[in-house]
């Protein structure tokens, strides 16, 4: 949610932050922002896709 200006009073923003932050925070510690761009969400999506692929291949 770093790309969108939101109020901390917004319940939807707080909910999304609570859901995504446990996944994004470890990646952000390893990989800091590049200028103004935070690639941590892209890294997490790729990691989740790889994990899904591995699990689906193991189940077949």
N, CA, C and O atoms as a printed pandas DataFrame, in Angstrom:
     atom_number atom_name residue_name chain_id  residue_number  x_coord  y_coord  z_coord
0              1         N          UNK        A               1    0.822   -1.193    0.000
1              2        CA          UNK        A               1    0.000    0.000    0.000
2              3         C          UNK        A               1    0.868    1.259    0.000
3              4         O          UNK        A               1    0.351    2.368    0.141
4              5         N          UNK        A               2    2.159    1.096   -0.155
5              6        CA          UNK        A               2    3.042    2.253   -0.110
6              7         C          UNK        A               2    2.881    3.152   -1.316
7              8         O          UNK        A               2    3.313    4.304   -1.278
8              9         N          UNK        A               3    2.275    2.667   -2.382
9             10        CA          UNK        A               3    2.119    3.475   -3.594
10            11         C          UNK        A               3    0.903    4.379   -3.525
11            12         O          UNK        A               3    0.793    5.325   -4.305
12            13         N          UNK        A               4   -0.006    4.109   -2.610
13            14        CA          UNK        A               4   -1.253    4.855   -2.531
14            15         C          UNK        A               4   -1.301    5.631   -1.222
15            16         O          UNK        A               4   -1.102    5.058   -0.151
16            17         N          UNK        A               5   -1.563    6.930   -1.302
17            18        CA          UNK        A               5   -1.698    7.692   -0.056
18            19         C          UNK        A               5   -2.998    7.306    0.647
19            20         O          UNK        A               5   -4.085    7.457    0.088
20            21         N          UNK        A               6   -2.877    6.811    1.863
21            22        CA          UNK        A               6   -4.064    6.406    2.611
22            23         C          UNK        A               6   -3.995    6.962    4.026
23            24         O          UNK        A               6   -2.922    7.267    4.545
24            25         N          UNK        A               7   -5.134    7.082    4.613
25            26        CA          UNK        A               7   -5.237    7.519    5.995
26            27         C          UNK        A               7   -5.148    6.294    6.896
27            28         O          UNK        A               7   -5.673    5.235    6.553
28            29         N          UNK        A               8   -4.500    6.426    8.027
29            30        CA          UNK        A               8   -4.416    5.321    8.986
30            31         C          UNK        A               8   -5.774    5.062    9.623
31            32         O          UNK        A               8   -5.951    4.045   10.293
32            33         N          UNK        A               9   -6.734    5.957    9.430
33            34        CA          UNK        A               9   -8.081    5.748    9.949
34            35         C          UNK        A               9   -8.917    4.867    9.032
35            36         O          UNK        A               9   -9.998    4.424    9.420
36            37         N          UNK        A              10   -8.437    4.608    7.830
37            38        CA          UNK        A              10   -9.160    3.800    6.854
38            39         C          UNK        A              10   -9.085    2.329    7.271
39            40         O          UNK        A              10   -7.998    1.754    7.326
40            41         N          UNK        A              11  -10.230    1.724    7.563
41            42        CA          UNK        A              11  -10.258    0.341    8.050
42            43         C          UNK        A              11   -9.772   -0.650    7.008
43            44         O          UNK        A              11   -9.097   -1.620    7.354
44            45         N          UNK        A              12  -10.098   -0.430    5.738
45            46        CA          UNK        A              12   -9.650   -1.329    4.679
46            47         C          UNK        A              12   -8.131   -1.286    4.541
47            48         O          UNK        A              12   -7.495   -2.326    4.368
48            49         N          UNK        A              13   -7.555   -0.108    4.616
49            50        CA          UNK        A              13   -6.100    0.028    4.523
50            51         C          UNK        A              13   -5.421   -0.681    5.693
51            52         O          UNK        A              13   -4.403   -1.347    5.510
52            53         N          UNK        A              14   -5.977   -0.541    6.882
53            54        CA          UNK        A              14   -5.393   -1.220    8.046
54            55         C          UNK        A              14   -5.510   -2.729    7.927
55            56         O          UNK        A              14   -4.584   -3.452    8.298
56            57         N          UNK        A              15   -6.642   -3.219    7.412
57            58        CA          UNK        A              15   -6.830   -4.658    7.224
58            59         C          UNK        A              15   -5.820   -5.206    6.218
59            60         O          UNK        A              15   -5.172   -6.220    6.479
60            61         N          UNK        A              16   -5.685   -4.546    5.080
61            62        CA          UNK        A              16   -4.724   -4.992    4.068
62            63         C          UNK        A              16   -3.295   -4.944    4.600
63            64         O          UNK        A              16   -2.486   -5.821    4.297
64            65         N          UNK        A              17   -2.990   -3.932    5.381
65            66        CA          UNK        A              17   -1.661   -3.820    5.973
66            67         C          UNK        A              17   -1.400   -4.971    6.942
67            68         O          UNK        A              17   -0.312   -5.547    6.937
68            69         N          UNK        A              18   -2.380   -5.309    7.768
69            70        CA          UNK        A              18   -2.219   -6.426    8.709
70            71         C          UNK        A              18   -2.053   -7.759    7.998
71            72         O          UNK        A              18   -1.344   -8.636    8.491
72            73         N          UNK        A              19   -2.696   -7.924    6.845
73            74        CA          UNK        A              19   -2.606   -9.178    6.098
74            75         C          UNK        A              19   -1.278   -9.294    5.362
75            76         O          UNK        A              19   -0.657  -10.356    5.366
76            77         N          UNK        A              20   -0.843   -8.216    4.735
77            78        CA          UNK        A              20    0.335   -8.290    3.862
78            79         C          UNK        A              20    1.657   -8.039    4.567
79            80         O          UNK        A              20    2.687   -8.551    4.127
80            81         N          UNK        A              21    1.661   -7.286    5.622
81            82        CA          UNK        A              21    2.920   -6.909    6.265
82            83         C          UNK        A              21    3.736   -8.101    6.776
83            84         O          UNK        A              21    4.961   -8.065    6.651
84            85         N          UNK        A              22    3.137   -9.153    7.342
85            86        CA          UNK        A              22    3.955  -10.301    7.766
86            87         C          UNK        A              22    4.713  -10.963    6.610
87            88         O          UNK        A              22    5.770  -11.555    6.830
88            89         N          UNK        A              23    4.195  -10.873    5.404
89            90        CA          UNK        A              23    4.896  -11.432    4.245
90            91         C          UNK        A              23    5.930  -10.458    3.688
91            92         O          UNK        A              23    7.007  -10.875    3.260
92            93         N          UNK        A              24    5.616   -9.193    3.689
93            94        CA          UNK        A              24    6.489   -8.201    3.067
94            95         C          UNK        A              24    7.656   -7.783    3.956
95            96         O          UNK        A              24    8.743   -7.511    3.447
96            97         N          UNK        A              25    7.462   -7.726    5.238
97            98        CA          UNK        A              25    8.477   -7.198    6.150
98            99         C          UNK        A              25    9.800   -7.963    6.093
99           100         O          UNK        A              25   10.847   -7.317    6.048
100          101         N          UNK        A              26    9.816   -9.308    6.093
101          102        CA          UNK        A              26   11.103  -10.006    5.997
102          103         C          UNK        A              26   11.839   -9.720    4.684
103          104         O          UNK        A              26   13.066   -9.620    4.667
104          105         N          UNK        A              27   11.099   -9.590    3.602
105          106        CA          UNK        A              27   11.724   -9.281    2.313
106          107         C          UNK        A              27   12.282   -7.866    2.337
107          108         O          UNK        A              27   13.359   -7.620    1.795
108          109         N          UNK        A              28   11.581   -6.947    2.946
109          110        CA          UNK        A              28   12.058   -5.559    3.035
110          111         C          UNK        A              28   13.329   -5.447    3.865
111          112         O          UNK        A              28   14.159   -4.577    3.601
112          113         N          UNK        A              29   13.496   -6.315    4.867
113          114        CA          UNK        A              29   14.729   -6.291    5.662
114          115         C          UNK        A              29   15.923   -6.713    4.822
115          116         O          UNK        A              29   17.016   -6.165    4.967
116          117         N          UNK        A              30   15.714   -7.697    3.934
117          118        CA          UNK        A              30   16.794   -8.208    3.092
118          119         C          UNK        A              30   17.045   -7.288    1.899
119          120         O          UNK        A              30   18.192   -7.043    1.525
120          121         N          UNK        A              31   15.977   -6.789    1.314
121          122        CA          UNK        A              31   16.063   -6.029    0.071
122          123         C          UNK        A              31   15.474   -4.634    0.279
123          124         O          UNK        A              31   14.256   -4.460    0.221
124          125         N          UNK        A              32   16.326   -3.647    0.518
125          126        CA          UNK        A              32   15.793   -2.301    0.736
126          127         C          UNK        A              32   15.228   -1.697   -0.547
127          128         O          UNK        A              32   15.441   -2.222   -1.640
128          129         N          UNK        A              33   14.518   -0.607   -0.400
129          130        CA          UNK        A              33   13.935    0.087   -1.553
130          131         C          UNK        A              33   15.023    0.535   -2.521
131          132         O          UNK        A              33   16.147    0.850   -2.130
132          133         N          UNK        A              34   14.652    0.551   -3.787
133          134        CA          UNK        A              34   15.529    1.071   -4.823
134          135         C          UNK        A              34   14.984    2.438   -5.207
135          136         O          UNK        A              34   14.040    2.540   -5.991
136          137         N          UNK        A              35   15.573    3.477   -4.661
137          138        CA          UNK        A              35   15.043    4.817   -4.895
138          139         C          UNK        A              35   13.671    4.944   -4.273
139          140         O          UNK        A              35   13.505    4.755   -3.068
140          141         N          UNK        A              36   12.696    5.262   -5.090
141          142        CA          UNK        A              36   11.321    5.419   -4.607
142          143         C          UNK        A              36   10.500    4.152   -4.795
143          144         O          UNK        A              36    9.316    4.132   -4.457
144          145         N          UNK        A              37   11.106    3.094   -5.330
145          146        CA          UNK        A              37   10.351    1.892   -5.686
146          147         C          UNK        A              37   10.628    0.777   -4.685
147          148         O          UNK        A              37   11.780    0.501   -4.352
148          149         N          UNK        A              38    9.570    0.144   -4.212
149          150        CA          UNK        A              38    9.654   -0.981   -3.285
150          151         C          UNK        A              38    9.281   -2.252   -4.053
151          152         O          UNK        A              38    8.116   -2.465   -4.386
152          153         N          UNK        A              39   10.276   -3.086   -4.327
153          154        CA          UNK        A              39   10.055   -4.306   -5.096
154          155         C          UNK        A              39    9.663   -5.499   -4.225
155          156         O          UNK        A              39    9.521   -6.608   -4.741
156          157         N          UNK        A              40    9.486   -5.302   -2.934
157          158        CA          UNK        A              40    9.212   -6.423   -2.040
158          159         C          UNK        A              40    7.923   -7.155   -2.400
159          160         O          UNK        A              40    7.869   -8.379   -2.283
160          161         N          UNK        A              41    6.896   -6.451   -2.828
161          162        CA          UNK        A              41    5.640   -7.117   -3.204
162          163         C          UNK        A              41    5.855   -8.030   -4.405
163          164         O          UNK        A              41    5.310   -9.133   -4.452
164          165         N          UNK        A              42    6.639   -7.581   -5.368
165          166        CA          UNK        A              42    6.910   -8.409   -6.542
166          167         C          UNK        A              42    7.697   -9.661   -6.146
167          168         O          UNK        A              42    7.430  -10.749   -6.655
168          169         N          UNK        A              43    8.655   -9.510   -5.249
169          170        CA          UNK        A              43    9.442  -10.653   -4.784
170          171         C          UNK        A              43    8.547  -11.652   -4.061
171          172         O          UNK        A              43    8.669  -12.857   -4.281
172          173         N          UNK        A              44    7.657  -11.174   -3.209
173          174        CA          UNK        A              44    6.745  -12.063   -2.479
174          175         C          UNK        A              44    5.818  -12.793   -3.443
175          176         O          UNK        A              44    5.572  -13.987   -3.271
176          177         N          UNK        A              45    5.304  -12.107   -4.446
177          178        CA          UNK        A              45    4.425  -12.753   -5.432
178          179         C          UNK        A              45    5.178  -13.843   -6.177
179          180         O          UNK        A              45    4.639  -14.930   -6.385
180          181         N          UNK        A              46    6.409  -13.573   -6.581
181          182        CA          UNK        A              46    7.211  -14.584   -7.285
182          183         C          UNK        A              46    7.491  -15.771   -6.375
183          184         O          UNK        A              46    7.386  -16.918   -6.808
184          185         N          UNK        A              47    7.846  -15.513   -5.118
185          186        CA          UNK        A              47    8.101  -16.611   -4.177
186          187         C          UNK        A              47    6.852  -17.454   -3.944
187          188         O          UNK        A              47    6.938  -18.681   -3.890
188          189         N          UNK        A              48    5.706  -16.820   -3.805
189          190        CA          UNK        A              48    4.458  -17.569   -3.626
190          191         C          UNK        A              48    4.141  -18.406   -4.857
191          192         O          UNK        A              48    3.670  -19.536   -4.730
192          193         N          UNK        A              49    4.390  -17.869   -6.042
193          194        CA          UNK        A              49    4.154  -18.615   -7.279
194          195         C          UNK        A              49    5.081  -19.830   -7.364
195          196         O          UNK        A              49    4.648  -20.916   -7.748
196          197         N          UNK        A              50    6.351  -19.649   -7.008
197          198        CA          UNK        A              50    7.301  -20.766   -7.021
198          199         C          UNK        A              50    6.867  -21.831   -6.022
199          200         O          UNK        A              50    6.897  -23.021   -6.334
200          201         N          UNK        A              51    6.466  -21.419   -4.835
201          202        CA          UNK        A              51    6.011  -22.382   -3.829
202          203         C          UNK        A              51    4.775  -23.132   -4.310
203          204         O          UNK        A              51    4.679  -24.344   -4.114
204          205         N          UNK        A              52    3.839  -22.442   -4.929
205          206        CA          UNK        A              52    2.638  -23.077   -5.464
206          207         C          UNK        A              52    2.997  -24.089   -6.546
207          208         O          UNK        A              52    2.424  -25.177   -6.591
208          209         N          UNK        A              53    3.931  -23.741   -7.411
209          210        CA          UNK        A              53    4.366  -24.646   -8.473
210          211         C          UNK        A              53    5.022  -25.892   -7.896
211          212         O          UNK        A              53    4.741  -27.003   -8.345
212          213         N          UNK        A              54    5.885  -25.723   -6.917
213          214        CA          UNK        A              54    6.565  -26.864   -6.298
214          215         C          UNK        A              54    5.557  -27.781   -5.618
215          216         O          UNK        A              54    5.624  -28.999   -5.779
216          217         N          UNK        A              55    4.639  -27.219   -4.871
217          218        CA          UNK        A              55    3.643  -28.029   -4.168
218          219         C          UNK        A              55    2.748  -28.767   -5.157
219          220         O          UNK        A              55    2.419  -29.934   -4.944
220          221         N          UNK        A              56    2.357  -28.103   -6.227
221          222        CA          UNK        A              56    1.486  -28.769   -7.201
222          223         C          UNK        A              56    2.218  -29.895   -7.924
223          224         O          UNK        A              56    1.608  -30.913   -8.251
224          225         N          UNK        A              57    3.501  -29.731   -8.177
225          226        CA          UNK        A              57    4.271  -30.809   -8.821
226          227         C          UNK        A              57    4.505  -31.971   -7.867
227          228         O          UNK        A              57    4.533  -33.126   -8.292
228          229         N          UNK        A              58    4.670  -31.679   -6.595
229          230        CA          UNK        A              58    4.868  -32.745   -5.619
230          231         C          UNK        A              58    3.590  -33.544   -5.394
231          232         O          UNK        A              58    3.649  -34.727   -5.061
232          233         N          UNK        A              59    2.453  -32.914   -5.572
233          234        CA          UNK        A              59    1.188  -33.608   -5.334
234          235         C          UNK        A              59    0.770  -34.494   -6.504
235          236         O          UNK        A              59   -0.130  -35.320   -6.353
236          237         N          UNK        A              60    1.397  -34.342   -7.654
237          238        CA          UNK        A              60    1.055  -35.172   -8.825
238          239         C          UNK        A              60    1.881  -36.411   -8.892
239          240         O          UNK        A              60    1.718  -37.212   -9.812
